[in-house]
Amino acid sequence: MKFLKGFFIHFILIFVCILCLLPFLWLTSTAMKGAGENIFAYPPVLFPEDPTFNNFKEVLRLVPILKYALNSFIVAFFTVILNLILSSLAAYPLARMEFRGKKIAFFGVLATIMVPFQAIMLPIYIITLKLHLTDGHGAVMGYLGLILPFAVNAFGIFLLRQAFLSIPRELEESAIVDGCNAFQIFYKVLLPLITPSLAVLAIFTFIGSWGEFLWPSIILTNDSLMTLPVGINNLSGAFSANYRLVAAGSIVSIIPIIIFFLSMQRYFISGKTEGAVKG
């Protein structure tokens, strides 16, 4: 019975993994097919008859995709840094301090999760224009206009608050006995213990920022500051929907996300506080 249960669970997991990988495999197959192969053949042909990297070379030659990738990296990098700093600073008092209106503040922050970005995009756009955070006032201001609206969010605050709550109070009390103030407890004691949660927030923020299309397409007017999703969208129109080149550009845009995830996955370790407090 236990064997059948384990077999069924593994079968479901393998099936779901295949379903998740199929679009990526089809995208890769399309990017590596030559001009003589039909990418819309039925039944679909997953493996190219004559694999080629010419589509990738053509994209790199005809489109400044590396410049777009650099712009996306700058925006994603600083968005991640600001999210980690601001979310942790907001989550720490909500988890470890007592003050009047704490629950109201927390539920107020949590309620913003239910508000989609599209609903508040217009006032944010007006504020951005009023503060001159557009590429019309220089590259730095353009980058700030892309970064600041996503510098902190309720999901990050909630995630890190829950991580802070999971840390035993004894660690904090020991730090107070040793003479640490509130900021030292936050920076030297608690923050290193929530590294896995910080890694999770970093990954989600990086993926969200890297793949953001709507906001950059609205606020950007200078081609030199375009991010990768906007650049790939222009690629589709520039080549009259040449799906081989679009697929190649999409593969290039996915690679940094995979690299970032692989570099951060070692921080997904449970039990960081195990053994820190002896009963």
C-alpha positions in Angstrom: 0.0 0.0 0.0 2.8 2.4 0.9 4.6 1.5 -2.3 1.5 2.3 -4.4 1.0 5.6 -2.6 4.6 6.6 -3.2 4.4 5.5 -6.9 1.2 7.5 -7.4 2.7 10.6 -5.9 5.9 10.4 -7.9 3.9 9.7 -11.1 1.8 12.9 -10.5 4.9 14.9 -9.8 6.7 13.7 -12.9 3.6 14.3 -15.0 3.3 17.9 -13.7 7.0 18.5 -14.4 6.6 17.4 -18.0 3.6 19.7 -18.5 5.6 22.6 -17.1 8.7 21.8 -19.2 6.8 21.3 -22.5 6.4 25.0 -23.3 10.1 25.7 -22.6 11.1 22.7 -24.7 8.9 23.8 -27.6 10.3 27.4 -27.3 13.9 26.0 -27.5 13.0 23.7 -30.4 11.5 26.7 -32.3 14.6 28.8 -31.6 16.8 26.1 -33.1 14.9 25.3 -36.2 16.1 26.5 -39.6 14.1 28.5 -42.1 13.3 25.2 -44.0 11.5 23.6 -41.1 7.8 24.2 -40.4 7.4 25.3 -36.7 3.6 24.9 -36.9 3.7 21.3 -38.2 1.0 18.9 -37.0 1.6 16.8 -35.1 4.2 19.1 -33.5 7.9 18.2 -34.1 9.7 18.8 -30.8 13.2 18.0 -32.0 14.6 20.0 -34.9 15.8 18.0 -37.9 18.9 20.2 -38.4 19.5 22.2 -35.1 21.1 25.6 -35.7 22.2 28.6 -33.6 21.9 31.0 -36.4 18.6 32.4 -35.0 20.5 33.4 -31.8 23.3 35.0 -33.8 20.8 36.9 -35.9 19.0 38.3 -32.9 22.3 39.4 -31.3 23.4 41.0 -34.6 20.2 42.9 -35.6 18.8 43.9 -32.1 20.6 45.4 -29.1 19.3 42.6 -27.0 22.4 42.7 -24.7 21.7 46.4 -24.0 18.1 45.5 -23.2 19.3 42.7 -20.9 21.7 45.2 -19.1 18.9 47.6 -18.5 16.7 44.8 -17.1 19.6 43.7 -14.9 20.1 47.2 -13.5 16.4 47.6 -12.7 16.0 44.1 -11.3 19.2 44.3 -9.2 18.2 47.5 -7.4 14.6 46.5 -7.1 15.7 43.3 -5.3 18.1 45.2 -3.0 15.5 47.8 -2.1 12.9 45.1 -1.5 15.2 43.2 0.9 16.1 46.3 2.8 12.7 48.0 3.1 10.7 44.8 3.6 12.9 43.6 6.4 12.9 47.0 8.1 9.1 47.1 7.9 8.6 43.4 8.9 10.9 43.6 12.0 8.8 45.9 14.2 5.6 44.2 13.0 6.9 40.9 14.2 9.1 41.7 17.3 8.0 45.1 18.7 4.8 46.1 20.6 3.3 49.5 19.7 -0.2 51.0 19.5 -1.9 50.3 16.2 0.4 47.4 15.3 -2.4 45.1 14.2 -4.1 47.9 12.2 -0.9 48.7 10.4 -0.2 45.1 9.6 -3.7 44.4 8.3 -3.6 47.6 6.3 -0.4 46.5 4.6 -1.8 43.0 4.1 -4.9 44.5 2.5 -2.9 46.0 -0.3 -2.1 42.5 -1.6 -5.7 42.5 -2.9 -5.2 45.6 -4.9 -3.9 44.9 -8.4 -1.2 47.1 -9.8 -3.4 48.1 -12.8 -5.8 49.7 -10.4 -3.3 52.1 -8.9 -1.1 52.4 -12.1 -2.7 55.8 -13.1 -2.0 57.7 -9.8 1.5 56.1 -9.7 2.1 57.3 -13.3 1.0 60.8 -12.4 3.2 60.9 -9.3 6.1 59.6 -11.4 5.6 62.4 -13.9 5.3 65.1 -11.2 8.6 63.9 -9.7 10.2 63.8 -13.1 11.1 60.1 -12.8 11.1 59.5 -16.5 13.8 58.9 -19.1 13.1 62.4 -20.5 15.0 63.8 -17.6 18.0 61.6 -17.9 18.9 57.9 -17.7 19.2 57.9 -13.9 15.7 59.4 -13.5 14.4 56.8 -16.0 15.9 54.0 -14.0 14.4 55.4 -10.8 11.0 55.6 -12.4 11.2 51.9 -13.2 12.6 50.8 -9.8 10.8 52.9 -7.1 7.2 51.8 -7.8 8.3 48.2 -7.0 10.8 49.0 -4.2 8.6 47.4 -1.6 5.4 45.3 -1.5 3.1 43.7 1.0 4.1 40.2 0.0 7.7 40.8 1.0 6.7 42.4 4.3 4.3 39.5 5.2 6.9 36.9 4.2 9.7 38.4 6.3 7.3 39.0 9.2 6.5 35.4 9.3 10.2 34.5 9.2 10.9 36.8 12.1 8.1 35.3 14.1 9.6 31.8 13.7 12.8 32.8 15.5 12.8 31.9 19.3 12.5 34.8 21.7 15.4 33.5 23.7 17.8 34.6 21.0 16.6 38.2 21.2 16.6 38.2 25.0 20.2 36.9 25.0 21.2 39.7 22.7 19.6 42.3 25.0 21.5 40.8 28.0 24.7 41.2 25.9 23.9 44.9 25.5 22.6 45.0 21.9 20.2 47.7 20.9 17.1 47.1 18.7 19.0 47.7 15.4 21.9 45.5 16.4 19.5 42.7 17.3 17.8 43.2 13.9 21.1 43.3 11.9 23.4 41.0 13.7 21.1 38.4 15.3 17.8 38.0 13.5 18.6 39.0 9.9 21.2 36.3 9.3 18.7 33.7 10.6 16.1 34.5 7.9 18.5 34.0 5.0 16.2 31.4 3.3 13.3 33.8 3.4 15.4 36.6 2.0 16.5 34.3 -0.8 12.8 33.5 -1.6 11.9 37.1 -1.6 14.9 37.9 -3.8 14.0 35.3 -6.3 10.3 36.3 -6.6 11.3 40.0 -6.8 13.9 39.3 -9.5 11.6 37.2 -11.6 8.8 39.8 -11.3 11.0 42.7 -12.1 12.8 41.0 -14.9 9.6 40.0 -16.6 7.7 43.2 -16.0 6.3 44.5 -19.3 3.4 46.8 -18.7 5.0 49.5 -16.6 8.2 49.9 -18.7 6.2 50.0 -21.9 4.2 52.9 -20.5 6.9 55.0 -18.9 9.8 54.5 -21.3 10.2 56.7 -24.4 13.9 56.2 -25.0 15.0 53.1 -26.9 18.4 53.0 -25.1 16.6 52.4 -21.7 14.2 49.7 -22.9 14.1 46.5 -20.8 14.2 43.1 -22.2 10.5 42.3 -22.3 9.8 45.5 -24.1 12.7 45.0 -26.5 11.5 41.4 -27.3 8.0 42.8 -28.0 9.5 45.2 -30.5 11.5 42.4 -32.0 8.2 40.6 -32.8 7.0 43.6 -34.9 10.4 44.4 -36.4 10.7 41.0 -38.1 7.0 40.6 -39.1 6.4 37.9 -36.5 9.4 35.8 -37.3 8.7 33.3 -34.5 12.2 31.7 -34.7 13.9 35.0 -33.8 11.2 35.8 -31.2 11.8 32.4 -29.6 15.6 32.9 -29.7 15.2 36.3 -27.9 12.9 34.7 -25.4 15.4 32.0 -24.6 18.1 34.7 -24.1 15.7 36.5 -21.6 15.1 33.3 -19.6 18.8 32.4 -19.1 19.5 35.1 -16.5 16.5 34.0 -14.4 17.7 30.4 -14.4 21.2 31.5 -13.4 19.9 33.7 -10.6 17.7 30.9 -9.3 20.5 28.4 -9.4 22.8 30.8 -7.5 20.3 31.4 -4.8 18.9 27.9 -4.3 21.6 26.9 -1.9 20.1 29.3 0.7 16.8 27.2 0.7 17.9 25.3 3.8 15.5 24.6 6.6 16.4 24.5 10.2 18.7 27.6 10.3 17.9 28.0 14.0 18.0 24.4 15.0 20.3 24.0 17.9 20.7 27.8 18.4 18.9 27.6 21.8 19.4 24.7 24.1 16.6 23.8 26.4 
